[in-house]
């Protein structure tokens, strides 16, 4: 398989996770009036973060982080593929028909996911532009 580097691979995985999250939210909204329907959730951000290595070598100068949401990186940094999992939400039904889908919450999650997806795709586009520039310089 053709690879354009760890950053591109990680951004593509994040984009795939955002797309699957969008699909799950759309399914939840589409089935909001289905009696007994239980919503699903995709937790790809946690899976992506778990696959990133933590750099703890005290003999090397590493990237300093001051927040758990920041990625640590070092000379042995290597992005790894991760598995996206869809989970059934078994919380108590909030509607008379037994469904646990809240339209307001789903719309808020959709808005957050859309912004995240746009940011990821902008970053991915920037990476591809840099690759195109590097190829054009060599040609």
KEGUTI-986999 format. One record per residue: x, y, z of N, C-alpha, C in turn; residue in one letter; residue number from 1. Coordinates in Angstrom, 3 decimals. Layout:
% residues N
+----------+----------+----------+----------+----------+----------+----------+----------+----------+------+------+
|      n_u |      n_v |      n_w |     ca_u |     ca_v |     ca_w |      c_u |      c_v |      c_w | resn | resi |
+----------+----------+----------+----------+----------+----------+----------+----------+----------+------+------+
|        X |        Y |        Z |        X |        Y |        Z |        X |        Y |        Z |    a |  NUM |
...
+----------+----------+----------+----------+----------+----------+----------+----------+----------+------+------+
% end
This chain:
% residues 139
+----------+----------+----------+----------+----------+----------+----------+----------+----------+------+------+
|      n_u |      n_v |      n_w |     ca_u |     ca_v |     ca_w |      c_u |      c_v |      c_w | resn | resi |
+----------+----------+----------+----------+----------+----------+----------+----------+----------+------+------+
|    0.840 |   -1.186 |    0.000 |    0.000 |    0.000 |    0.000 |    0.882 |    1.245 |    0.000 |    x |    1 |
|    0.516 |    2.244 |   -0.765 |    1.247 |    3.493 |   -0.865 |    1.021 |    4.307 |    0.404 |    x |    2 |
|    2.098 |    4.805 |    0.994 |    1.985 |    5.576 |    2.225 |    2.624 |    6.948 |    2.042 |    x |    3 |
|    1.995 |    7.968 |    2.583 |    2.524 |    9.324 |    2.512 |    3.016 |    9.797 |    3.867 |    x |    4 |
|    3.235 |    8.865 |    4.784 |    3.766 |    9.225 |    6.092 |    2.766 |    9.015 |    7.211 |    x |    5 |
|    3.291 |    9.050 |    8.425 |    2.487 |    8.792 |    9.616 |    1.414 |    9.850 |    9.843 |    x |    6 |
|    1.725 |   11.105 |    9.541 |    0.743 |   12.167 |    9.759 |   -0.465 |   11.983 |    8.851 |    x |    7 |
|   -0.214 |   11.691 |    7.594 |   -1.316 |   11.485 |    6.646 |   -2.138 |   10.265 |    7.055 |    x |    8 |
|   -1.463 |    9.195 |    7.454 |   -2.171 |    7.988 |    7.888 |   -3.059 |    8.281 |    9.091 |    x |    9 |
|   -2.529 |    9.009 |   10.068 |   -3.300 |    9.324 |   11.265 |   -4.491 |   10.225 |   10.917 |    x |   10 |
|   -4.283 |   11.204 |   10.039 |   -5.379 |   12.090 |    9.647 |   -6.445 |   11.337 |    8.858 |    x |   11 |
|   -6.031 |   10.409 |    8.003 |   -7.004 |    9.601 |    7.263 |   -7.825 |    8.741 |    8.222 |    x |   12 |
|   -7.170 |    8.149 |    9.231 |   -7.890 |    7.347 |   10.225 |   -8.873 |    8.218 |   11.006 |    x |   13 |
|   -8.450 |    9.425 |   11.369 |   -9.335 |   10.335 |   12.100 |  -10.523 |   10.734 |   11.230 |    x |   14 |
|  -10.302 |   10.943 |    9.936 |  -11.393 |   11.266 |    9.016 |  -12.365 |   10.111 |    8.874 |    x |   15 |
|  -11.822 |    8.891 |    8.824 |  -12.680 |    7.701 |    8.735 |  -13.523 |    7.568 |   10.002 |    x |   16 |
|  -12.919 |    7.839 |   11.148 |  -13.656 |    7.782 |   12.408 |  -14.756 |    8.834 |   12.472 |    x |   17 |
|  -14.467 |   10.031 |   11.978 |  -15.485 |   11.091 |   11.953 |  -16.636 |   10.704 |   11.031 |    x |   18 |
|  -16.310 |   10.065 |    9.896 |  -17.363 |    9.633 |    8.962 |  -18.249 |    8.562 |    9.611 |    x |   19 |
|  -17.636 |    7.616 |   10.309 |  -18.432 |    6.572 |   10.964 |  -19.264 |    7.151 |   12.108 |    x |   20 |
|  -18.746 |    8.156 |   12.792 |  -19.521 |    8.825 |   13.835 |  -20.730 |    9.520 |   13.223 |    x |   21 |
|  -20.515 |   10.184 |   12.093 |  -21.621 |   10.845 |   11.388 |  -22.694 |    9.827 |   10.995 |    x |   22 |
|  -22.260 |    8.668 |   10.479 |  -23.211 |    7.621 |   10.092 |  -24.022 |    7.132 |   11.287 |    x |   23 |
|  -23.351 |    6.969 |   12.443 |  -24.050 |    6.497 |   13.644 |  -25.072 |    7.536 |   14.121 |    x |   24 |
|  -24.689 |    8.811 |   14.094 |  -25.611 |    9.874 |   14.506 |  -26.805 |    9.934 |   13.551 |    x |   25 |
|  -26.534 |    9.839 |   12.247 |  -27.625 |    9.860 |   11.265 |  -28.573 |    8.689 |   11.483 |    x |   26 |
|  -28.039 |    7.511 |   11.811 |  -28.875 |    6.341 |   12.089 |  -29.717 |    6.565 |   13.341 |    x |   27 |
|  -29.114 |    7.171 |   14.364 |  -29.858 |    7.455 |   15.593 |  -31.026 |    8.395 |   15.307 |    x |   28 |
|  -30.771 |    9.450 |   14.538 |  -31.824 |   10.423 |   14.225 |  -32.901 |    9.784 |   13.353 |    x |   29 |
|  -32.484 |    8.971 |   12.393 |  -33.454 |    8.327 |   11.494 |  -34.379 |    7.378 |   12.248 |    x |   30 |
|  -33.905 |    6.813 |   13.335 |  -34.699 |    5.832 |   14.090 |  -35.262 |    6.407 |   15.387 |    x |   31 |
|  -35.320 |    7.712 |   15.501 |  -35.763 |    8.337 |   16.752 |  -37.182 |    7.906 |   17.144 |    x |   32 |
|  -38.036 |    7.644 |   16.176 |  -39.418 |    7.253 |   16.474 |  -39.639 |    5.746 |   16.407 |    x |   33 |
|  -38.573 |    4.974 |   16.307 |  -38.690 |    3.516 |   16.297 |  -38.843 |    3.033 |   17.736 |    x |   34 |
|  -39.952 |    2.384 |   18.065 |  -40.156 |    1.920 |   19.442 |  -39.036 |    0.980 |   19.899 |    x |   35 |
|  -38.488 |    1.270 |   21.077 |  -37.461 |    0.416 |   21.667 |  -36.065 |    0.586 |   21.066 |    x |   36 |
|  -35.873 |    1.521 |   20.147 |  -34.561 |    1.696 |   19.513 |  -33.540 |    2.197 |   20.525 |    x |   37 |
|  -32.359 |    1.599 |   20.505 |  -31.250 |    2.027 |   21.362 |  -30.194 |    2.676 |   20.479 |    x |   38 |
|  -29.775 |    3.865 |   20.843 |  -28.807 |    4.623 |   20.053 |  -27.437 |    3.935 |   20.081 |    x |   39 |
|  -26.629 |    4.238 |   19.078 |  -25.260 |    3.736 |   19.026 |  -24.303 |    4.919 |   19.059 |    x |   40 |
|  -23.101 |    4.630 |   19.495 |  -22.057 |    5.635 |   19.619 |  -20.761 |    5.072 |   19.059 |    x |   41 |
|  -19.926 |    5.915 |   18.490 |  -18.624 |    5.509 |   17.976 |  -17.565 |    6.231 |   18.797 |    x |   42 |
|  -16.668 |    5.475 |   19.403 |  -15.619 |    6.065 |   20.237 |  -14.263 |    5.942 |   19.560 |    x |   43 |
|  -14.105 |    6.606 |   18.410 |  -12.853 |    6.477 |   17.674 |  -11.754 |    7.374 |   18.238 |    x |   44 |
|  -12.102 |    8.493 |   18.851 |  -11.060 |    9.385 |   19.374 |  -10.270 |    8.709 |   20.481 |    x |   45 |
|  -10.960 |    7.966 |   21.330 |  -10.269 |    7.243 |   22.397 |   -9.385 |    6.143 |   21.808 |    x |   46 |
|   -9.902 |    5.452 |   20.788 |   -9.124 |    4.390 |   20.140 |   -7.896 |    4.964 |   19.447 |    x |   47 |
|   -8.042 |    6.113 |   18.806 |   -6.920 |    6.757 |   18.129 |   -5.869 |    7.194 |   19.147 |    x |   48 |
|   -6.297 |    7.805 |   20.225 |   -5.360 |    8.268 |   21.254 |   -4.646 |    7.096 |   21.930 |    x |   49 |
|   -5.339 |    5.982 |   22.096 |   -4.723 |    4.815 |   22.744 |   -3.627 |    4.199 |   21.887 |    x |   50 |
|   -3.701 |    4.348 |   20.575 |   -2.695 |    3.770 |   19.687 |   -1.449 |    4.625 |   19.554 |    x |   51 |
|   -1.519 |    5.896 |   19.969 |   -0.348 |    6.756 |   19.884 |    0.614 |    6.416 |   21.010 |    x |   52 |
|    1.890 |    6.247 |   20.710 |    2.846 |    5.878 |   21.755 |    3.122 |    7.043 |   22.694 |    x |   53 |
|    3.456 |    6.719 |   23.899 |    3.886 |    7.709 |   24.880 |    5.394 |    7.666 |   24.930 |    x |   54 |
|    6.010 |    8.820 |   24.863 |    7.461 |    8.895 |   24.805 |    7.997 |    9.228 |   26.189 |    x |   55 |
|    8.657 |    8.272 |   26.825 |    9.115 |    8.448 |   28.200 |   10.613 |    8.240 |   28.370 |    x |   56 |
|   11.421 |    8.350 |   27.320 |   12.862 |    8.160 |   27.408 |   13.496 |    9.415 |   28.003 |    x |   57 |
|   14.089 |    9.304 |   29.188 |   14.638 |   10.473 |   29.863 |   15.981 |   10.916 |   29.283 |    x |   58 |
|   16.590 |   10.106 |   28.419 |   17.883 |   10.484 |   27.834 |   17.720 |   11.327 |   26.576 |    x |   59 |
|   16.513 |   11.432 |   26.054 |   16.248 |   12.198 |   24.842 |   15.330 |   13.369 |   25.180 |    x |   60 |
|   15.481 |   14.435 |   24.435 |   14.612 |   15.584 |   24.602 |   13.320 |   15.323 |   23.824 |    x |   61 |
|   12.221 |   15.305 |   24.528 |   10.928 |   15.007 |   23.902 |   10.087 |   16.273 |   23.833 |    x |   62 |
|    9.062 |   16.207 |   23.030 |    8.108 |   17.300 |   22.930 |    7.410 |   17.454 |   24.279 |    x |   63 |
|    7.411 |   18.644 |   24.831 |    6.802 |   18.882 |   26.131 |    5.301 |   19.070 |   25.955 |    x |   64 |
|    4.536 |   18.366 |   26.760 |    3.085 |   18.508 |   26.742 |    2.616 |   18.913 |   28.123 |    x |   65 |
|    1.556 |   19.678 |   28.175 |    1.019 |   20.097 |   29.468 |   -0.476 |   19.804 |   29.601 |    x |   66 |
|   -0.968 |   18.950 |   28.700 |   -2.382 |   18.595 |   28.716 |   -2.513 |   17.160 |   28.217 |    x |   67 |
|   -3.427 |   16.384 |   28.807 |   -3.624 |   14.992 |   28.402 |   -4.093 |   14.865 |   26.963 |    x |   68 |
|   -4.674 |   15.922 |   26.400 |   -5.182 |   15.866 |   25.034 |   -4.100 |   16.099 |   23.990 |    x |   69 |
|   -2.897 |   16.514 |   24.427 |   -1.788 |   16.714 |   23.507 |   -1.048 |   15.399 |   23.306 |    x |   70 |
|   -0.513 |   15.201 |   22.101 |    0.215 |   13.989 |   21.779 |    1.685 |   14.153 |   22.141 |    x |   71 |
|    2.245 |   13.143 |   22.796 |    3.682 |   13.131 |   23.016 |    4.322 |   12.496 |   21.798 |    x |   72 |
|    5.484 |   12.991 |   21.437 |    6.158 |   12.460 |   20.260 |    7.655 |   12.416 |   20.510 |    x |   73 |
|    8.311 |   11.499 |   19.864 |    9.754 |   11.377 |   19.976 |   10.297 |   10.712 |   18.735 |    x |   74 |
|   11.575 |   10.345 |   18.748 |   12.174 |    9.758 |   17.560 |   11.582 |    8.414 |   17.160 |    x |   75 |
|   10.953 |    7.708 |   18.092 |   10.375 |    6.403 |   17.767 |    8.869 |    6.482 |   17.507 |    x |   76 |
|    8.374 |    7.687 |   17.250 |    6.948 |    7.876 |   17.005 |    6.539 |    7.171 |   15.726 |    x |   77 |
|    5.500 |    6.369 |   15.824 |    4.971 |    5.671 |   14.652 |    3.471 |    5.520 |   14.821 |    x |   78 |
|    2.723 |    6.087 |   13.907 |    1.264 |    5.955 |   13.964 |    0.877 |    4.523 |   13.616 |    x |   79 |
|   -0.096 |    4.000 |   14.323 |   -0.543 |    2.632 |   14.098 |   -2.016 |    2.653 |   13.717 |    x |   80 |
|   -2.439 |    1.699 |   12.891 |   -3.864 |    1.638 |   12.569 |   -4.668 |    1.262 |   13.813 |    x |   81 |
|   -5.882 |    1.682 |   13.861 |   -6.701 |    1.389 |   15.023 |   -8.058 |    0.889 |   14.582 |    x |   82 |
|   -8.728 |    0.233 |   15.498 |  -10.044 |   -0.333 |   15.191 |  -11.122 |    0.591 |   15.752 |    x |   83 |
|  -12.038 |    0.974 |   14.898 |  -13.161 |    1.797 |   15.321 |  -14.266 |    0.870 |   15.782 |    x |   84 |
|  -14.797 |    1.147 |   16.965 |  -15.858 |    0.282 |   17.468 |  -17.141 |    1.084 |   17.671 |    x |   85 |
|  -18.236 |    0.461 |   17.309 |  -19.555 |    1.042 |   17.535 |  -20.142 |    0.373 |   18.762 |    x |   86 |
|  -20.634 |    1.184 |   19.680 |  -21.162 |    0.647 |   20.927 |  -22.634 |    0.994 |   21.075 |    x |   87 |
|  -23.378 |    0.025 |   21.551 |  -24.795 |    0.224 |   21.816 |  -24.939 |    0.929 |   23.156 |    x |   88 |
|  -25.733 |    1.979 |   23.191 |  -25.973 |    2.733 |   24.419 |  -27.177 |    2.130 |   25.124 |    x |   89 |
|  -26.935 |    1.455 |   26.243 |  -28.012 |    0.780 |   26.979 |  -28.585 |    1.626 |   28.110 |    x |   90 |
|  -28.416 |    2.932 |   28.034 |  -28.962 |    3.776 |   29.096 |  -30.480 |    3.699 |   29.086 |    x |   91 |
|  -31.050 |    4.148 |   30.150 |  -32.503 |    4.070 |   30.323 |  -33.227 |    4.841 |   29.223 |    x |   92 |
|  -34.332 |    4.293 |   28.793 |  -35.157 |    4.942 |   27.773 |  -35.660 |    6.276 |   28.310 |    x |   93 |
|  -35.600 |    7.296 |   27.453 |  -36.054 |    8.622 |   27.875 |  -37.378 |    9.000 |   27.230 |    x |   94 |
|  -37.852 |    8.121 |   26.356 |  -39.107 |    8.389 |   25.659 |  -40.131 |    7.325 |   26.029 |    x |   95 |
|  -41.380 |    7.656 |   25.866 |  -42.480 |    6.748 |   26.203 |  -42.412 |    5.474 |   25.362 |    x |   96 |
|  -41.943 |    5.579 |   24.110 |  -41.896 |    4.411 |   23.224 |  -40.690 |    3.503 |   23.483 |    x |   97 |
|  -39.871 |    3.820 |   24.499 |  -38.747 |    2.964 |   24.862 |  -37.436 |    3.333 |   24.194 |    x |   98 |
|  -37.431 |    4.347 |   23.359 |  -36.208 |    4.794 |   22.695 |  -35.382 |    5.654 |   23.649 |    x |   99 |
|  -34.060 |    5.617 |   23.483 |  -33.205 |    6.457 |   24.320 |  -32.493 |    7.536 |   23.499 |    x |  100 |
|  -33.059 |    7.896 |   22.350 |  -32.476 |    8.916 |   21.485 |  -33.051 |   10.278 |   21.840 |    x |  101 |
|  -32.164 |   11.238 |   22.115 |  -32.561 |   12.618 |   22.386 |  -32.115 |   13.454 |   21.188 |    x |  102 |
|  -33.077 |   14.008 |   20.455 |  -32.773 |   14.736 |   19.227 |  -31.824 |   15.910 |   19.477 |    x |  103 |
|  -32.026 |   16.638 |   20.561 |  -31.155 |   17.784 |   20.852 |  -29.708 |   17.340 |   21.066 |    x |  104 |
|  -29.513 |   16.252 |   21.796 |  -28.152 |   15.747 |   22.019 |  -27.527 |   15.257 |   20.724 |    x |  105 |
|  -28.294 |   14.592 |   19.901 |  -27.760 |   14.086 |   18.633 |  -27.360 |   15.245 |   17.712 |    x |  106 |
|  -28.165 |   16.299 |   17.674 |  -27.842 |   17.456 |   16.828 |  -26.588 |   18.170 |   17.341 |    x |  107 |
|  -26.430 |   18.240 |   18.664 |  -25.214 |   18.847 |   19.221 |  -23.991 |   18.002 |   18.872 |    x |  108 |
|  -24.119 |   16.680 |   18.980 |  -23.006 |   15.793 |   18.619 |  -22.686 |   15.887 |   17.135 |    x |  109 |
|  -23.713 |   16.027 |   16.314 |  -23.506 |   16.172 |   14.870 |  -22.742 |   17.459 |   14.556 |    x |  110 |
|  -23.093 |   18.536 |   15.231 |  -22.406 |   19.810 |   15.023 |  -20.928 |   19.714 |   15.435 |    x |  111 |
|  -20.669 |   19.122 |   16.573 |  -19.285 |   18.943 |   17.045 |  -18.508 |   18.068 |   16.076 |    x |  112 |
|  -19.117 |   16.971 |   15.642 |  -18.444 |   16.050 |   14.728 |  -18.186 |   16.698 |   13.366 |    x |  113 |
|  -19.104 |   17.530 |   12.903 |  -18.923 |   18.221 |   11.621 |  -17.734 |   19.176 |   11.687 |    x |  114 |
|  -17.631 |   19.909 |   12.775 |  -16.491 |   20.822 |   12.943 |  -15.183 |   20.054 |   13.017 |    x |  115 |
|  -15.189 |   18.963 |   13.750 |  -13.991 |   18.117 |   13.866 |  -13.601 |   17.562 |   12.498 |    x |  116 |
|  -14.587 |   17.077 |   11.753 |  -14.329 |   16.504 |   10.434 |  -13.761 |   17.549 |    9.477 |    x |  117 |
|  -14.303 |   18.761 |    9.509 |  -13.791 |   19.829 |    8.657 |  -12.341 |   20.152 |    8.993 |    x |  118 |
|  -12.022 |   20.201 |   10.283 |  -10.647 |   20.493 |   10.694 |   -9.691 |   19.389 |   10.232 |    x |  119 |
|  -10.098 |   18.142 |   10.395 |   -9.262 |   17.014 |    9.976 |   -9.041 |   17.056 |    8.466 |    x |  120 |
|  -10.078 |   17.304 |    7.699 |   -9.939 |   17.331 |    6.245 |   -9.125 |   18.529 |    5.764 |    x |  121 |
|   -9.195 |   19.642 |    6.474 |   -8.340 |   20.785 |    6.149 |   -6.878 |   20.440 |    6.391 |    x |  122 |
|   -6.597 |   19.799 |    7.519 |   -5.218 |   19.381 |    7.814 |   -4.715 |   18.362 |    6.796 |    x |  123 |
|   -5.566 |   17.424 |    6.418 |   -5.183 |   16.411 |    5.435 |   -4.908 |   17.060 |    4.077 |    x |  124 |
|   -5.736 |   18.013 |    3.690 |   -5.530 |   18.728 |    2.438 |   -4.202 |   19.488 |    2.453 |    x |  125 |
|   -3.877 |   20.083 |    3.597 |   -2.602 |   20.790 |    3.742 |   -1.427 |   19.834 |    3.584 |    x |  126 |
|   -1.536 |   18.647 |    4.174 |   -0.463 |   17.658 |    4.050 |   -0.269 |   17.238 |    2.598 |    x |  127 |
|   -1.375 |   17.001 |    1.886 |   -1.272 |   16.622 |    0.476 |   -0.690 |   17.768 |   -0.359 |    x |  128 |
|   -1.029 |   19.011 |   -0.018 |   -0.449 |   20.155 |   -0.729 |    1.063 |   20.203 |   -0.543 |    x |  129 |
|    1.518 |   19.911 |    0.673 |    2.964 |   19.884 |    0.932 |    3.650 |   18.784 |    0.132 |    x |  130 |
|    2.986 |   17.649 |    0.018 |    3.557 |   16.547 |   -0.768 |    3.632 |   16.945 |   -2.236 |    x |  131 |
|    2.559 |   17.576 |   -2.747 |    2.565 |   18.040 |   -4.148 |    3.677 |   19.057 |   -4.384 |    x |  132 |
|    3.890 |   19.973 |   -3.434 |    4.957 |   20.964 |   -3.556 |    6.323 |   20.294 |   -3.602 |    x |  133 |
|    6.512 |   19.287 |   -2.749 |    7.792 |   18.586 |   -2.732 |    8.041 |   17.849 |   -4.053 |    x |  134 |
|    7.012 |   17.270 |   -4.621 |    7.143 |   16.570 |   -5.894 |    7.437 |   17.562 |   -7.014 |    x |  135 |
|    6.755 |   18.716 |   -6.995 |    6.962 |   19.721 |   -8.029 |    8.381 |   20.289 |   -7.984 |    x |  136 |
|    8.960 |   20.405 |   -6.805 |   10.326 |   20.914 |   -6.660 |   11.329 |   19.953 |   -7.273 |    x |  137 |
|   11.071 |   18.655 |   -7.180 |   11.998 |   17.649 |   -7.711 |   11.865 |   17.497 |   -9.216 |    x |  138 |
|   10.700 |   17.835 |   -9.746 |   10.452 |   17.617 |  -11.174 |   11.170 |   18.622 |  -12.037 |    x |  139 |
+----------+----------+----------+----------+----------+----------+----------+----------+----------+------+------+
% end
